[in-house]
Amino acid sequence: MPDFKVEAPFQPTGDQPDAIAQLTQGIKNGYKYQTLLGVTGSGKTFTVAKVVEQVQKPTLVLAPNKTLAAQLYSEYKALIYPTCIFRGIPVSQDR
């Protein structure tokens, strides 16, 4: 499998470098759960893409609805394509 490589015309800024380092270290330490918080437009998708680049592990990204799924698809495709495999899995709203 080819390496995951983020291709973007910008670099992490603000709190992103620390968040990338902490999330990456958490994965290496075997943390089962981690949470990345941020307001809309704060760069969470880019931050996660950089973490994937750092850890070089296949990553499953879940979205709670079709609108966000489409947005994430577009953003990740732009950041780390062609090393991404995208699958749409319909989820029933019935529980």
Residue pairs with C-beta under 8 A, 6 or more apart in sequence:
1 58
1 83
2 82
2 83
3 56
3 83
4 52
4 53
4 56
4 80
4 83
5 53
5 80
5 83
6 46
6 49
6 50
6 52
6 53
6 79
6 80
7 79
7 80
8 46
8 49
8 78
8 79
10 46
12 20
12 43
12 46
12 47
12 50
13 43
14 43
16 43
16 46
16 47
16 50
19 36
19 47
20 47
20 50
20 51
20 54
23 34
23 36
23 47
23 48
23 51
24 51
24 54
24 55
26 34
27 34
27 51
27 55
27 57
28 55
36 44
36 47
36 48
38 44
38 47
45 72
45 75
45 76
45 79
46 75
46 79
48 59
48 61
49 76
49 79
49 80
52 59
52 80
53 80
61 72
61 76
63 69
63 72
69 88
73 86
76 84
76 86
77 84
77 86
